[in-house]
Amino acid sequence: MKRWFRVGIVVLSLALAGCAGFGRTLETPRVSLAGLQLQEARGMETVFLAQVRVTNPNEVDLDVSGVECRLDINDKELAYGVSSARVRIPAMGSETIPVTIYSSVLDIVRGLIGLPQREELRYHLKGKVRLEGTGWLPSTLPFDSRGSVNLKDIAAGRRTPS
């Protein structure tokens, strides 16, 4: 009986020591649309290059292995895309990550019908930043960002600040 008690104490001690590493949690990165450029319109598909700025509010570097995002314009889904770009974002720093996003022409038309003539459109960017080499920490961090884009700049193929 004493032997099992000692084994139990050792196992419990190791488990508690291991759980001490779980105390570190990562804050969700701040993500914003840094630029949006029309790349190509072909057939029923439109391709955009989104420059996504990822700001790391954590005290540790983030090794990003990719980004998955959905872009809504004026509360209507416009485009979706992923990027497998590998980027190290320093602690308390930021980097831009290029993400190719795709939209059907029908989604674009549906999103723009009935809009009043205005230059600024509201955007909603949401998705996940995928991390590599995180051990016990989460391998994805969700993000949700809102802002506005200049439609004339997108049509002209210029990058637009958020």
N, C-alpha and C positions, 0 to 999 in steps of 0.2 A: 504493500500500500504506500509506504513512504517513497519507494522508487517511482511509482506513477505520479505521486504528488510532485516530486522533484522534476520529473520530465515535463509535467504540466506547467510548472513555474518557468522552466527554461523556454518552452514553446510560447507561452504567454509573453515572456520578456522579449523574445525575438519578434513576435508579432507586433508588440507595441513599439519596438524600435523601428521596425519596418514602416509602421503607420506614421511615424514622425515625418517621413519624407512626403507623405500625402498632404501635409499641411500647406504646402505651397500651391496656390491656385493662380492661374493666369487670368489677367483681365482681358476682356474682349478688345481686340485691336479696333482702333477708329479707322473706318474706311470711307473714302469719299471718291467721287468721280472727278478726276483731275483733267480729263480730256476725253473727247469723243469725236471720232473721225470716220466718215463714210469711206469704206475701202472699195466696195464693189457692189453693184446691183446687177444681178443676172437672173433671168427667168423669174421664178417666184420667190427668190431669196435675196436678202440684202445682208451684207457683211459690214460690220463696224469694228473699229479698233478702239477699245475703251482703255484709257490709262487710269488705273485704279491706284490711288494713294493709300498705303497702309501705314498707319502710325502705331508704333508699339509703346504702350504706356507701362510696360513691365520692366522690372529690374534685370531681366535676362534677355539675351538675344533670342529672336524667333527665327528658326530655320524653316522658311515657307517652301513647301513642295508643290503648291498649286493654289488656285483660287477658282471657286465656282460662284457664279453670280447670275442674278436675274435683274433686268432693268425694266421698270415700269415708268411710263410717261403719263402724267395726268391721271393716275390711278388705273391705267390699263397696261397689261403686260405688252412690252415691245420686243424684248430680245433676251436670249439666254446664252451663256457661254461658259467655257472653262479654259484655264491656262495651266500648263504644267511647268511654268517658269519657276526655277529654283532661285530663291533670293534670301539672303540673310538680312534681317532687319535688326539693327543694333538696339540694345536696351535704350528706351526713351528716344528713339529715332524713327525715321520714316523712309520709305522707298516707294517708287511707283512700279507697278507691275502691269505689263500689257496683257489684255484679255481680249481675244477675238470673240465677238458675240454675233449671233445670227438671229435674223428676224425674217418672217415671211412677209411678202409684200402685202398680203391680206391683213396681217396684224398691224402693219404701219398705217394702211388706209383706214382700218377700223379705229385706230387710236387717234387719227387726225381729223376724221369727219366731225363736223360740227364745232370744231374749235374756233373760238373767236380769233381774229387776226391779232397775234401778239408775238413778240420776239422771244420771250422767256417762257419755257415750259418747266413744270415741276417734275423732278425725277425721284424715284425711290429705288435704291440699289440695295439688294439684300442677298445674302449667300453665306459662304463659309470660306475661311482661310484654312488650308490644310497644312499641318506641321509634320516634320519628320524628326525622328530621333527624340521623341518626348518621353520615352519610358512609360511611367505611370500617369503622366499628365494627359489631358485630352489631346486627341490627334486632330481635331477640328475645332475651330473657334468661330461661332456664328457672328455675323455683323448685320447691321441695319442702318442705312444712311439715307438722308433726304436732302435735296437741294434743288437747284434750277440749272437749266442749260439754255444756250442761245441757239435757236433753231436755224437762223440765217448762217451762223458760223459752221454748223454741222453740214448744211447743204453746200457750203462753199469748200468743204473739206478741210477747214481749219480746226485746230484743237480749241476746246472751249474750257475755260475755268469753271469750277462749280461755284 
